[in-house]
């Protein structure tokens, strides 16, 4: 297959806003919480909006050869990429490791990263514990409803990146917009949800026992140094590239590329792009970008 432009599957969770509707995403929804920009999931697929596969779900078209030799390491497509708009606080949660998830959930775990697009004044993220604690400390905090006192709160600004390893307690705070690159898994243990009710008036489910089994009880240390290489691990490699006039991308390192523009406009080959557009470039293919902007490029080694 050739380079393709994608439109996302849209989620309208109760905490979402309307920021991405300004960019023609989820126009039929009252709120747009998440845009699943790169999704090979049959329940929420990205849709191709360019070339001969126009209107087709990405998962129907992409072959193992299009993904690349990296597929020898994974039982299914390894990445999920989302744009997230938090009008309200997201739940406090934690993800298990592959080892725990395979043993207890017949699933893989979840590693992810957040790159900040924009944020309201004083908005931020809860990421990791602010000191070393015991399992009993955190269990007590959850029972007393003051778990936020045990977490780091980071006021954020555009361009910052936070890598969320399995076991790291985390939550996106209200007023933050970001791009999330993650292992292709939705396995989440919810610890605390501000006593909110779901759209049917019921308390949202918590998963305290399993969460306590997987939490990393050590103090979290962020790496906020600004660099082009945002993350580099066995699940994803992510770069942020600023360019003016021209840029060539090549998918030659064992796998496909996916890229999302955070700024700018122009052409990818002969396909128009603008802010928040996402593309999929098959393995061994290259593309030429003419224009300007900032682009987040994701792959798997």
Secondary structure, 3 states (H helix, E strand, C coil): CCCEEEECEEECCCCEECHHHHHCCCCCCCCECEEEEECCCCCCCCEECCHHHCCCEHHHHCCHHHHCHHHHHCCCCCEEEEEEEECCCCCEEECCCHHHHHHHCCCCCCCEEEEEEEECCCCEEEEEECCCCCHHHHHHHHHHCCHHHHEEEEECCCCCEEEECCCCCEEECCCEEEEEEEECCCCCEEEECCCCECCCCCECCCCHHHHHHHCCCCECCCCCCCCCEEEECCCCEEEEEEEEEEEEEECCCCCCEEEEEEEEEEEECCEEECCCCEEEECCCCEEEEEEEEEEEEEECC
